């Protein structure tokens, strides 16, 4: 047994460090956080200085048990979790759970997993920094309070059930995306005419080359045409040439947010993917710690960069630089993200290779010489008027850092003039230039672009909202909650006008361009817009950018020991709680309703609004004698922008298009996309095909294709086996049992023996799945991955414990009564069975609508995956 036990978060990191420290140390992983706030209620004692109630989750009990045993056998326990607030909190939780004294337990930190760094850390240990722990607790507690208090307000005020949530940073991020979307929707594009003149002049080898000069812009076609008219018969003379030296300097080495931004622009990675790969690179000892907002580089790193730059490119390319942090609160980490060994320009791992090379190039470039440019500006006079044309050219005299790396830019930062600079041929003052052509081209100003993940991170950082460790989970949360979606947008064709002056004749042309195409942009959903409006109205403090940034500054004050964390929470909670109570009492229900017009047939109102299952359009009102008609919005449509005509088009579905083999054929749009309904069968319409364009002939074609696909491929116990592809991949279906087909099987050529094997395995698994079942109550006890659990309807609930606090053994559960199980369910969902009783009448009402909506077949359709491609 090693004398020392050293605990880190991840097993990959543990392996790397154990190799460095040798036989005196046993290095073990705690697999991240080992304690968390209780899930039930809030997990916080509001009346006792917001004291958190922490528990060890079931899945971590085995890890804790092992660590306790190892700690008892070791002479000394060392804590080596990450160096940020999160890591410090994990170290404190380990002290609490393992019975260690945080005031004396050795705590070590390092910015890179290298032998010198680890050995230096072991030689100079410290103890747990409680200021950092308290800052992390403050963030965790405040965010839990906001989530637990705000989410129920949404549940009460919006008929979407308990799937809604709100959060301190996530709601502000959605607000940014929502405001940008509305800005784009309200934007009115205006056109202008840009003057470009094309001349020829000889280059150094006496060959004629074409170059461009620009004139002023005109708002109206008439003015642009008037200018071209005034240029008829003109001569063009170079009146002035200015040659100015210029330079470009490299960007600072990566911080967490700049790495996320650049990996998104250059590699197309999502923020969460970037962090996952960076974590892997750090734990394998390839890069320094990846959660940092510092741009500093250590002396060791500077020395390594100098050797690489001078060795590969020569002394002229090396220029040492010290970058200053924009964020004054960057105190948790003391170095930028960089390779641990600069001599390694790449890594073998194909998954992390591209990200590593990006980090290596950026780090190298940051300590390289400026790129030297020569910018030439030539002024050209027009003999027939007083206007002037300007030609600019740029020549790269010395590439400097550009030899290694060039930083990309976001759409927000690009202008119409970007990329216009090119090389000019040698020109002289008084030189007369022959005009080949002059154009006045119509150009349109653009709305601000929608956010990408990268530009959203940049904006959050600019506003001081969140910190390096929060960006990835924030974006993941808003996408997962359905407040925002990441998607592409197809461009639309647009006409534009061109006026050309050629040989003193003006020609007018029309041309076309594609505009508005966007890739991997963040769009707010109708749900996101409606929830944002509600929170803005009733919780303007929580949604205020300045207020959210001020909270971050207060967390920093706690981390620096300048403020007590529970007092900080208290200052926030008291006014916030008053707003919550007042909103629950006085606020109206959220509808997000927009009136579109009147139905010509009935004279009833047509509105677009949020319904229980998402955005929809509605004809009529529930208070009227005739029931309202409903239609779901199609993908890409929004309550805020849908037109009356588009809304009325939706009511054409479901549309009966004929009969086939004695059964009615209709088209409609369901939860998973458009489909053909033939009798009780549902057949997906391929992606991109509009249901209203599907005629009977096309429907029959789709039906026959499905018939062929659904034909039995085998039999088992006399019953047919069919196959299909669904939401979760390829499957076979036998006796109403759906069985996933793993990649090990050739799905396109499944044999009878394959089907037998798959069905037998599934039946064995199903036999072991249930401990007890009460189908009438929709309750069962099942064996899960982490042990037994209760299934109540669609909910999966934790298994309760015995009176003495110990867990039930599986054999004990085979005899447990339904009443005991119901008590456990009530403990997790208070009033679970009362609610069910109250809802019974509503269910009857729903069944009356069944013939029109045919809800039951839709469930079947879900299994056979209508709309899936």
TORDOLUM-231831 format. One line per 2 residues: number of its first residue (from 1); their letters; for each residue x negated, y, z negated of C-alpha. Coordinates in steps of 0.25 Angstrom, whole numbers. Example, Ala and Ser with C-alpha at 12.3 -4.5 7.8 and 13.67 -1.06 7.14 Angstrom:
<recs>
1> AS> -49/-18/-31  -55/-4/-29;
</recs>
This chain:
<recs>
1> XX> 0/0/0  -6/14/4;
3> XX> -8/23/-8  -1/35/-1;
5> XX> 13/35/6  15/46/16;
7> XX> 29/49/21  32/56/34;
9> XX> 46/57/42  43/49/54;
11> XX> 38/35/56  30/39/69;
13> XX> 23/50/60  20/40/49;
15> XX> 13/30/59  4/42/64;
17> XX> 1/47/50  -2/33/44;
19> XX> -13/31/55  -19/44/51;
21> XX> -19/42/35  -23/27/35;
23> XX> -21/17/24  -20/26/12;
25> XX> -7/31/17  6/24/21;
27> XX> 14/33/29  30/31/30;
29> XX> 41/38/36  54/43/30;
31> XX> 61/44/43  64/59/42;
33> XX> 74/64/31  76/54/20;
35> XX> 87/62/13  99/70/18;
37> XX> 111/78/13  123/70/9;
39> XX> 132/68/21  145/68/13;
41> XX> 150/82/9  139/92/11;
43> XX> 128/86/3  125/99/-4;
45> XX> 129/104/-18  134/118/-15;
47> XX> 136/121/-29  122/117/-34;
49> XX> 113/126/-26  116/118/-13;
51> XX> 109/106/-18  108/95/-7;
53> XX> 113/81/-10  103/72/-2;
55> XX> 104/57/0  96/47/7;
57> XX> 104/42/19  106/27/21;
59> XX> 97/26/33  85/32/25;
61> XX> 87/23/12  78/12/18;
63> XX> 67/23/21  68/29/7;
65> XX> 67/15/0  54/12/8;
67> XX> 48/25/5  51/24/-10;
69> XX> 45/10/-11  32/15/-4;
71> XX> 32/28/-12  32/20/-25;
73> XX> 20/11/-20  12/23/-15;
75> XX> 2/31/-24  6/44/-17;
77> XX> 17/48/-8  14/59/3;
79> XX> 25/67/11  21/70/25;
81> XX> 34/75/32  35/86/42;
83> XX> 30/99/39  43/107/41;
85> XX> 54/109/31  61/97/35;
87> XX> 49/89/33  47/95/19;
89> XX> 61/92/15  59/77/19;
91> XX> 47/77/10  55/82/-2;
93> XX> 66/72/1  56/61/1;
95> XX> 51/66/-13  65/66/-18;
97> XX> 69/52/-13  55/46/-16;
99> XX> 54/52/-30  42/60/-27;
101> XX> 39/74/-33  39/85/-22;
103> XX> 30/93/-30  18/83/-30;
105> XX> 21/74/-18  10/76/-7;
107> XX> 16/82/5  8/84/18;
109> XX> 11/91/31  4/92/44;
111> XX> 6/98/58  1/87/66;
113> XX> -1/72/64  -16/71/66;
115> XX> -27/65/57  -33/78/53;
117> XX> -19/84/50  -14/72/41;
119> XX> -27/71/34  -27/86/31;
121> XX> -13/85/26  -16/74/16;
123> XX> -28/81/11  -19/93/7;
125> XX> -5/89/3  6/98/-3;
127> XX> 19/96/-9  33/97/-4;
129> XX> 36/112/-1  50/114/-7;
131> XX> 52/127/0  52/120/13;
133> XX> 61/109/7  71/119/2;
135> XX> 71/126/16  75/113/22;
137> XX> 85/110/12  91/124/14;
139> XX> 93/122/29  99/108/27;
141> XX> 108/113/16  113/125/23;
143> XX> 115/118/36  123/107/29;
145> XX> 132/117/22  134/124/36;
147> XX> 138/111/42  146/106/31;
149> XX> 154/119/29  156/123/44;
151> XX> 159/110/50  172/107/43;
153> XX> 176/121/46  175/117/61;
155> XX> 182/104/58  194/111/52;
157> XX> 195/122/62  193/114/75;
159> XX> 200/101/79  187/94/83;
161> XX> 186/85/70  173/84/62;
163> XX> 164/83/74  161/98/73;
165> XX> 150/104/65  143/117/63;
167> XX> 129/120/58  120/132/55;
169> XX> 111/132/67  118/123/76;
171> XX> 130/132/77  121/144/79;
173> XX> 115/137/91  128/134/97;
175> XX> 132/148/96  120/152/104;
177> XX> 124/142/115  138/147/114;
179> XX> 135/162/115  126/159/127;
181> XX> 137/151/134  147/163/132;
183> XX> 136/173/137  135/164/150;
185> XX> 150/163/152  152/178/150;
187> XX> 140/181/159  144/189/172;
189> XX> 133/187/182  129/199/190;
191> XX> 121/199/203  110/208/208;
193> XX> 102/208/221  87/206/220;
195> XX> 78/212/231  67/203/236;
197> XX> 57/207/248  48/197/254;
199> XX> 35/201/261  23/195/267;
201> XX> 9/198/265  -4/191/268;
203> XX> -11/183/257  -26/182/254;
205> XX> -27/172/266  -20/181/275;
207> XX> -7/173/276  6/180/274;
209> XX> 14/177/261  28/180/257;
211> XX> 30/188/244  42/194/237;
213> XX> 44/208/232  56/212/223;
215> XX> 65/224/224  75/230/214;
217> XX> 88/223/211  102/228/216;
219> XX> 115/225/209  124/226/221;
221> XX> 123/220/235  125/233/242;
223> XX> 113/240/235  104/228/238;
225> XX> 109/229/253  106/244/253;
227> XX> 92/241/248  89/231/259;
229> XX> 95/241/269  85/251/264;
231> XX> 74/242/267  77/240/282;
233> XX> 65/245/290  56/247/277;
235> XX> 41/244/276  36/239/263;
237> XX> 23/243/257  15/239/244;
239> XX> 14/251/236  8/246/223;
241> XX> 1/233/218  -2/230/204;
243> XX> -10/219/199  -9/216/184;
245> XX> -15/205/176  -6/197/167;
247> XX> -6/185/158  3/174/152;
249> XX> 1/169/138  4/155/133;
251> XX> 15/152/124  13/148/109;
253> XX> 12/133/106  25/126/103;
255> XX> 34/127/91  46/118/90;
257> XX> 55/127/97  46/131/109;
259> XX> 43/116/111  58/113/111;
261> XX> 60/124/121  48/121/130;
263> XX> 51/106/130  65/109/134;
265> XX> 61/118/146  49/110/151;
267> XX> 53/96/147  68/97/146;
269> XX> 68/91/132  79/94/122;
271> XX> 75/100/109  78/87/102;
273> XX> 69/79/112  58/89/110;
275> XX> 58/87/95  59/72/96;
277> XX> 47/71/105  39/82/97;
279> XX> 42/74/84  36/61/91;
281> XX> 24/69/96  21/74/82;
283> XX> 23/61/74  14/54/84;
285> XX> 3/65/81  3/72/94;
287> XX> 8/86/91  9/94/78;
289> XX> 22/96/71  34/99/80;
291> XX> 43/108/71  36/121/70;
293> XX> 38/136/74  23/139/73;
295> XX> 14/142/85  1/141/77;
297> XX> -10/131/81  -20/125/71;
299> XX> -35/128/73  -36/113/76;
301> XX> -26/114/87  -33/127/93;
303> XX> -46/120/93  -40/108/101;
305> XX> -33/117/111  -46/125/113;
307> XX> -53/112/117  -43/107/126;
309> XX> -41/120/133  -56/123/135;
311> XX> -59/109/139  -48/107/149;
313> XX> -47/122/155  -59/129/150;
315> XX> -62/140/140  -55/151/148;
317> XX> -41/144/146  -42/144/131;
319> XX> -36/156/123  -33/153/108;
321> XX> -20/160/103  -13/161/90;
323> XX> 2/162/92  11/169/82;
325> XX> 24/162/77  36/170/81;
327> XX> 44/163/69  38/169/56;
329> XX> 45/158/48  37/147/55;
331> XX> 30/142/43  34/127/42;
333> XX> 24/123/53  10/129/55;
335> XX> 7/125/69  14/124/83;
337> XX> 17/111/90  4/106/97;
339> XX> -3/93/101  -11/88/89;
341> XX> -23/84/98  -24/94/110;
343> XX> -33/84/117  -21/76/119;
345> XX> -14/82/131  -3/71/132;
347> XX> 2/59/124  5/45/129;
349> XX> 20/45/124  28/47/136;
351> XX> 40/52/128  32/64/121;
353> XX> 22/66/132  28/78/139;
355> XX> 31/85/126  17/83/121;
357> XX> 11/89/134  20/101/133;
359> XX> 15/103/119  1/101/123;
361> XX> 1/111/135  8/122/126;
363> XX> -2/121/115  -14/121/125;
365> XX> -8/133/133  -6/141/120;
367> XX> -21/142/118  -24/145/133;
369> XX> -28/158/140  -17/167/146;
371> XX> -13/165/160  -19/177/168;
373> XX> -10/183/179  -11/194/189;
375> XX> 2/200/192  4/209/205;
377> XX> 15/219/207  16/225/221;
379> XX> 26/237/224  31/237/238;
381> XX> 38/250/244  50/250/254;
383> XX> 48/261/264  63/263/266;
385> XX> 67/266/252  61/269/238;
387> XX> 62/255/233  51/246/229;
389> XX> 48/231/229  39/223/219;
391> XX> 31/211/222  25/204/210;
393> XX> 15/192/210  8/185/200;
395> XX> -5/177/201  -11/168/190;
397> XX> -25/171/188  -28/162/177;
399> XX> -19/151/172  -23/150/158;
401> XX> -13/143/149  -4/141/161;
403> XX> -14/130/165  -7/121/154;
405> XX> 7/127/151  18/136/155;
407> XX> 30/139/146  44/138/152;
409> XX> 55/148/150  70/147/146;
411> XX> 80/151/156  83/163/147;
413> XX> 69/169/150  69/168/165;
415> XX> 72/180/174  75/182/188;
417> XX> 61/187/191  54/174/185;
419> XX> 46/167/195  46/179/204;
421> XX> 31/181/203  22/175/214;
423> XX> 9/178/221  8/190/229;
425> XX> -1/191/242  -12/202/241;
427> XX> -5/215/243  -11/230/245;
429> XX> -5/243/242  1/250/255;
431> XX> 2/236/261  15/235/270;
433> XX> 22/222/268  31/215/279;
435> XX> 45/212/273  50/198/277;
437> XX> 63/199/269  70/207/258;
439> XX> 82/200/251  92/205/241;
441> XX> 97/193/233  109/192/224;
443> XX> 105/187/210  113/185/198;
445> XX> 110/188/183  111/176/174;
447> XX> 117/173/161  108/169/150;
449> XX> 106/154/151  112/143/142;
451> XX> 102/138/131  94/126/133;
453> XX> 89/118/121  76/126/122;
455> XX> 82/140/124  92/137/112;
457> XX> 80/133/103  73/146/107;
459> XX> 85/155/104  87/148/90;
461> XX> 72/151/87  73/165/92;
463> XX> 85/167/83  78/161/71;
465> XX> 89/150/70  84/136/66;
467> XX> 70/131/65  61/121/73;
469> XX> 67/109/67  82/113/69;
471> XX> 82/116/84  83/102/89;
473> XX> 94/97/79  102/110/81;
475> XX> 103/107/96  105/93/95;
477> XX> 117/96/85  124/106/94;
479> XX> 123/96/106  128/84/97;
481> XX> 140/92/91  145/96/105;
483> XX> 143/111/103  133/112/114;
485> XX> 130/103/126  118/102/134;
487> XX> 121/101/149  118/106/163;
489> XX> 126/116/171  127/115/186;
491> XX> 125/128/193  135/134/203;
493> XX> 133/140/217  133/155/218;
495> XX> 132/164/230  122/175/231;
497> XX> 119/186/241  106/189/248;
499> XX> 103/201/257  91/200/266;
501> XX> 83/210/273  76/204/285;
503> XX> 70/212/297  79/224/293;
505> XX> 92/216/293  100/213/281;
507> XX> 106/199/280  116/195/269;
509> XX> 117/180/264  124/172/254;
511> XX> 117/161/247  120/152/235;
513> XX> 112/148/222  115/139/211;
515> XX> 117/146/198  120/142/183;
517> XX> 114/128/183  108/124/170;
519> XX> 102/112/164  102/107/150;
521> XX> 108/119/144  116/120/131;
523> XX> 131/123/133  141/126/121;
525> XX> 153/117/122  167/122/119;
527> XX> 166/116/105  153/124/103;
529> XX> 159/137/108  171/135/99;
531> XX> 164/131/86  154/143/89;
533> XX> 165/153/90  172/148/77;
535> XX> 159/148/69  155/162/74;
537> XX> 169/167/70  169/161/56;
539> XX> 154/159/52  147/170/59;
541> XX> 135/170/49  132/155/52;
543> XX> 133/158/67  124/171/66;
545> XX> 111/169/72  104/179/63;
547> XX> 111/173/51  106/159/55;
549> XX> 92/164/57  92/171/43;
551> XX> 95/157/37  83/151/44;
553> XX> 75/162/38  80/159/24;
555> XX> 76/144/26  62/150/29;
557> XX> 63/158/16  66/145/8;
559> XX> 55/138/15  45/149/10;
561> XX> 50/149/-4  57/162/-3;
563> XX> 71/158/-5  79/147/-13;
565> XX> 86/138/-3  99/137/-11;
567> XX> 100/152/-13  99/153/2;
569> XX> 110/143/4  119/150/-6;
571> XX> 118/163/1  123/156/14;
573> XX> 133/147/8  142/156/0;
575> XX> 147/165/12  147/154/22;
577> XX> 156/145/13  166/157/12;
579> XX> 166/158/27  169/143/28;
581> XX> 180/143/18  186/156/25;
583> XX> 185/149/39  192/136/35;
585> XX> 203/144/29  205/155/39;
587> XX> 199/151/53  208/146/64;
589> XX> 206/133/71  196/133/82;
591> XX> 202/132/96  192/139/105;
593> XX> 204/141/114  204/149/127;
595> XX> 217/152/135  216/150/150;
597> XX> 229/153/156  243/146/158;
599> XX> 247/133/164  255/137/176;
601> XX> 264/124/175  269/126/160;
603> XX> 265/141/157  257/136/145;
605> XX> 244/141/140  231/135/145;
607> XX> 219/135/135  205/129/134;
609> XX> 202/125/119  194/116/110;
611> XX> 202/103/107  199/92/98;
613> XX> 191/84/109  185/96/115;
615> XX> 188/108/125  201/107/132;
617> XX> 211/115/140  226/115/135;
619> XX> 239/119/141  250/122/131;
621> XX> 250/123/116  252/112/105;
623> XX> 263/121/99  271/121/113;
625> XX> 282/110/115  274/104/127;
627> XX> 261/97/123  248/104/127;
629> XX> 240/98/139  225/96/137;
631> XX> 213/94/146  199/92/142;
633> XX> 188/102/148  178/96/157;
635> XX> 163/95/154  157/109/157;
637> XX> 170/116/155  172/125/143;
639> XX> 184/132/135  177/145/137;
641> XX> 175/145/152  186/135/158;
643> XX> 195/142/168  210/141/168;
645> XX> 209/134/182  198/124/176;
647> XX> 207/121/164  220/118/173;
649> XX> 212/109/181  209/100/169;
651> XX> 224/98/167  224/90/181;
653> XX> 219/78/173  222/67/171;
655> XX> 226/66/185  233/54/191;
657> XX> 227/51/205  235/38/209;
659> XX> 236/23/206  226/11/208;
661> XX> 230/-3/206  243/1/200;
663> XX> 237/10/189  237/25/188;
665> XX> 223/32/191  220/46/185;
667> XX> 208/55/183  205/62/170;
669> XX> 194/67/161  191/61/148;
671> XX> 181/62/136  170/55/145;
673> XX> 173/62/158  182/60/170;
675> XX> 189/47/173  199/39/181;
677> XX> 210/32/174  215/20/180;
679> XX> 226/13/172  219/12/158;
681> XX> 205/12/164  196/24/164;
683> XX> 185/26/175  175/37/174;
685> XX> 174/47/185  159/49/188;
687> XX> 152/61/183  153/74/192;
689> XX> 166/69/198  179/77/195;
691> XX> 191/69/191  200/78/199;
693> XX> 192/74/212  194/59/209;
695> XX> 205/54/219  212/40/218;
697> XX> 202/34/228  190/39/219;
699> XX> 197/34/207  199/20/213;
701> XX> 184/20/216  180/23/202;
703> XX> 190/13/196  185/2/205;
705> XX> 170/5/201  175/4/187;
707> XX> 182/-9/189  169/-15/195;
709> XX> 161/-9/184  170/-15/174;
711> XX> 171/-29/180  167/-40/170;
713> XX> 152/-44/171  154/-56/162;
715> XX> 163/-63/152  161/-66/137;
717> XX> 171/-75/130  180/-74/142;
719> XX> 181/-59/141  175/-50/152;
721> XX> 162/-42/150  161/-28/157;
723> XX> 151/-18/158  150/-3/158;
725> XX> 142/10/155  147/19/144;
727> XX> 143/30/135  132/22/128;
729> XX> 127/15/140  130/1/147;
731> XX> 139/-8/140  147/-21/142;
733> XX> 162/-23/137  168/-36/132;
735> XX> 180/-38/124  181/-23/122;
737> XX> 167/-23/116  157/-13/122;
739> XX> 143/-18/122  131/-9/125;
741> XX> 121/-16/135  106/-13/131;
743> XX> 96/-9/141  90/-23/139;
745> XX> 101/-29/148  103/-26/163;
747> XX> 116/-19/163  118/-20/178;
749> XX> 116/-35/178  122/-40/165;
751> XX> 123/-55/164  133/-64/157;
753> XX> 122/-68/147  119/-53/144;
755> XX> 134/-50/141  135/-62/132;
757> XX> 123/-57/124  128/-43/123;
759> XX> 142/-47/119  136/-57/108;
761> XX> 127/-47/102  138/-36/102;
763> XX> 148/-46/95  137/-50/85;
765> XX> 135/-35/82  150/-33/81;
767> XX> 151/-45/71  141/-39/62;
769> XX> 146/-24/63  159/-25/55;
771> XX> 158/-28/40  173/-25/38;
773> XX> 184/-19/47  197/-12/44;
775> XX> 202/-9/58  216/-3/54;
777> XX> 208/7/46  197/9/56;
779> XX> 187/6/45  176/-4/46;
781> XX> 163/-8/39  152/-9/49;
783> XX> 137/-13/49  129/-1/54;
785> XX> 114/1/58  112/7/44;
787> XX> 121/-2/36  136/-4/34;
789> XX> 145/8/37  160/12/37;
791> XX> 167/14/51  180/23/49;
793> XX> 186/26/62  175/32/70;
795> XX> 167/36/58  155/29/52;
797> XX> 154/31/37  143/27/27;
799> XX> 146/15/18  149/19/4;
801> XX> 141/14/-8  145/5/-20;
803> XX> 149/12/-33  134/10/-38;
805> XX> 129/18/-26  123/5/-19;
807> XX> 126/1/-5  136/-10/-1;
809> XX> 130/-23/4  136/-28/17;
811> XX> 142/-40/11  149/-31/0;
813> XX> 156/-23/12  162/-36/18;
815> XX> 172/-36/6  173/-21/3;
817> XX> 188/-16/4  194/-6/14;
819> XX> 198/3/2  183/4/-2;
821> XX> 179/8/12  190/18/13;
823> XX> 185/25/0  171/26/7;
825> XX> 177/32/19  185/42/10;
827> XX> 172/46/3  165/50/17;
829> XX> 178/55/23  187/61/13;
831> XX> 202/59/16  198/50/28;
833> XX> 211/41/26  220/53/23;
835> XX> 216/60/36  219/47/44;
837> XX> 233/47/38  236/61/41;
839> XX> 231/60/55  241/48/58;
841> XX> 252/56/64  243/64/73;
843> XX> 239/51/79  253/47/82;
845> XX> 254/60/90  242/57/98;
847> XX> 247/44/102  259/51/109;
849> XX> 250/58/118  243/45/121;
851> XX> 250/42/134  246/56/140;
853> XX> 231/55/135  230/40/135;
855> XX> 220/41/124  218/26/121;
857> XX> 213/23/135  203/34/134;
859> XX> 197/27/122  195/15/131;
861> XX> 190/24/142  179/28/132;
863> XX> 174/14/131  174/12/146;
865> XX> 167/26/146  175/35/156;
867> XX> 168/47/160  154/40/158;
869> X> 144/40/169;
</recs>
